[in-house]
Amino acid sequence: MLDTIDTIDWKALAQPKENRGDEVPKALRALSAATTEEAANRAYDRVLYAVGNNHAGTYFPVVVAAIPFLGEVLEYGAAPARIGTLDVLIDLMTSFEPEPGHEIIERPDGARVPLTQLLQTAVQALRPALKRVPTEDAVTPRLSELAAQLRQTLGEEEPH
C-alpha cells in the first residue's frame, strides 16, 4: 500500500504554506497505518490539514494527487484506517471547497478547469474500491454506513 507515494513531486503542488514538502505523504502514511479509532481520528485531521485547512473547510490542488492514495487505504487499510479515509472523502466532497485563489487550475495543455471538478473526477475513480467495501458489516457498522454515504454522494445509492 502506498508503494508509489514517493514518485509524486509533492513540493511542486500547491498546498498549505505551513506544509513541509513531505507533509502530505506523511499524513497519508499515518492514515494507512491507523489500526485504532484514536489513531484514525488523528490521521483524519492530519490529512485534511495537509491538503488544506480543516478548520476553514478548504483544500488546495495537492488534494487531487492525494486521492488515489486514499483509494489504496480505502481498499487495503484496517477498518479504522478505512473509516478515517471515508470521513476524509465525504468531508472533501460535501462540505469543503477550494482555498480562495485556487478555484481554477491551469492544466499543462492550457485548459482551465475548476478544482472542484478535478476533485470530483478523482473521487469518482475510486468507485471500484468503494464497491468492495461491505454494505452490511456487523463487525464495523460505521464502515458500512460511511461507505453508503459516499456512494450516495457519488450518486450510486438512494438515501435510506
C-alpha positions as CSV (number, residue, x, y, z in Angstrom):
1,M,0.0,0.0,0.0
2,L,1.2,3.5,-0.9
3,D,4.2,2.0,-2.8
4,T,4.3,4.8,-5.4
5,I,3.7,7.7,-3.0
6,D,7.3,8.9,-3.3
7,T,7.1,9.2,-7.1
8,I,5.0,12.3,-6.7
9,D,6.8,15.6,-6.6
10,W,4.7,16.9,-3.7
11,K,6.7,20.1,-3.3
12,A,5.7,21.1,-6.8
13,L,2.0,21.0,-6.0
14,A,0.1,24.0,-4.5
15,Q,-0.6,23.2,-0.8
16,P,-0.8,25.0,2.5
17,K,2.2,27.2,3.1
18,E,2.7,25.6,6.5
19,N,3.4,22.3,4.9
20,R,6.9,21.0,4.5
21,G,7.1,19.3,1.2
22,D,6.6,15.9,2.7
23,E,3.6,16.5,4.9
24,V,1.0,15.1,2.5
25,P,2.8,11.7,2.1
26,K,3.5,11.6,5.9
27,A,-0.2,12.3,6.6
28,L,-1.4,9.6,4.2
29,R,1.1,7.1,5.7
30,A,-0.3,7.9,9.2
31,L,-3.8,7.2,7.9
32,S,-2.8,4.0,6.2
33,A,-1.1,2.8,9.5
34,A,-4.1,3.6,11.7
35,T,-5.4,0.5,13.5
36,T,-7.3,2.2,16.3
37,E,-10.1,4.7,16.2
38,E,-7.9,7.2,18.1
39,A,-5.1,6.9,15.5
40,A,-7.5,7.2,12.6
41,N,-9.1,10.3,14.1
42,R,-5.6,11.9,14.5
43,A,-4.7,10.9,10.9
44,Y,-8.0,12.2,9.6
45,D,-7.2,15.7,10.9
46,R,-3.6,15.4,9.7
47,V,-4.7,14.6,6.2
48,L,-7.2,17.4,6.0
49,Y,-4.7,19.9,7.2
50,A,-2.0,18.5,4.8
51,V,-4.3,19.0,1.8
52,G,-6.0,22.2,3.0
53,N,-7.3,23.9,6.1
54,N,-9.6,21.5,8.1
55,H,-10.7,24.4,10.3
56,A,-11.8,26.6,7.3
57,G,-13.1,23.6,5.2
58,T,-10.9,24.3,2.3
59,Y,-8.5,22.3,0.1
60,F,-5.5,23.1,-2.2
61,P,-4.7,21.5,-5.6
62,V,-2.4,18.9,-3.9
63,V,-5.6,17.1,-2.8
64,V,-6.1,15.7,-6.4
65,A,-2.7,13.9,-6.2
66,A,-3.7,12.5,-2.7
67,I,-7.0,10.9,-3.8
68,P,-5.6,7.8,-5.4
69,F,-3.6,7.0,-2.2
70,L,-6.8,7.5,-0.2
71,G,-8.3,4.9,-2.5
72,E,-5.5,2.5,-1.6
73,V,-6.2,3.0,2.1
74,L,-9.9,2.5,1.4
75,E,-9.2,-0.8,-0.3
76,Y,-6.4,-2.3,1.8
77,G,-6.3,-0.5,5.2
78,A,-7.5,-1.8,8.5
79,A,-11.1,-0.9,9.4
80,P,-10.1,2.2,11.4
81,A,-8.0,3.5,8.5
82,R,-10.8,2.8,6.1
83,I,-13.3,4.7,8.3
84,G,-10.9,7.6,8.6
85,T,-10.5,7.6,4.8
86,L,-14.2,7.6,4.1
87,D,-14.6,10.5,6.6
88,V,-11.9,12.5,4.7
89,L,-13.5,11.8,1.3
90,I,-17.0,12.6,2.5
91,D,-15.9,15.9,4.0
92,L,-13.9,16.9,0.9
93,M,-16.9,16.1,-1.3
94,T,-19.7,17.5,0.7
95,S,-18.5,20.4,3.0
96,F,-15.1,21.6,1.8
97,E,-14.3,23.9,-1.1
98,P,-11.2,25.2,-2.8
99,E,-8.9,27.5,-0.9
100,P,-9.5,31.1,-2.2
101,G,-7.2,31.8,-5.1
102,H,-7.1,28.1,-6.1
103,E,-10.6,27.6,-7.6
104,I,-9.3,27.2,-11.1
105,I,-6.4,25.1,-12.2
106,E,-4.5,25.6,-15.4
107,R,-3.5,22.2,-16.9
108,P,-0.3,21.7,-18.9
109,D,-2.3,22.0,-22.1
110,G,-3.5,25.4,-21.1
111,A,-7.1,24.4,-20.3
112,R,-8.5,26.0,-17.2
113,V,-10.5,23.6,-15.0
114,P,-12.4,24.1,-11.7
115,L,-10.6,22.4,-8.9
116,T,-13.9,21.0,-7.6
117,Q,-14.3,19.2,-11.0
118,L,-10.8,17.7,-10.7
119,L,-11.6,16.5,-7.2
120,Q,-14.9,15.0,-8.2
121,T,-13.3,13.2,-11.1
122,A,-10.5,11.8,-8.8
123,V,-13.0,10.6,-6.2
124,Q,-15.3,9.1,-8.9
125,A,-12.3,7.0,-10.0
126,L,-12.4,5.3,-6.5
127,R,-15.8,3.7,-7.3
128,P,-14.3,0.2,-7.9
129,A,-12.6,0.3,-4.4
130,L,-15.8,1.7,-2.9
131,K,-17.9,-1.1,-4.3
132,R,-15.7,-3.6,-2.5
133,V,-16.4,-2.0,0.9
134,P,-19.1,-4.2,2.6
135,T,-22.6,-2.7,2.6
136,E,-23.6,-4.6,5.7
137,D,-20.7,-5.3,8.2
138,A,-21.8,-6.3,11.6
139,V,-18.3,-6.0,13.0
140,T,-17.8,-2.4,11.8
141,P,-21.2,-0.9,11.0
142,R,-19.6,2.6,10.9
143,L,-17.6,1.5,7.9
144,S,-20.7,0.3,6.0
145,E,-22.6,3.5,7.0
146,L,-19.9,5.8,5.7
147,A,-19.4,3.7,2.5
148,A,-23.1,4.1,1.8
149,Q,-22.9,7.8,2.5
150,L,-20.1,8.2,0.0
151,R,-21.9,6.1,-2.6
152,Q,-24.9,8.3,-2.1
153,T,-22.8,11.4,-2.6
154,L,-21.4,9.9,-5.8
155,G,-25.0,9.2,-6.9
156,E,-24.8,5.5,-6.6
157,E,-27.4,4.9,-3.9
158,E,-30.7,6.3,-3.0
159,P,-31.0,7.8,0.5
160,H,-32.2,5.4,3.2
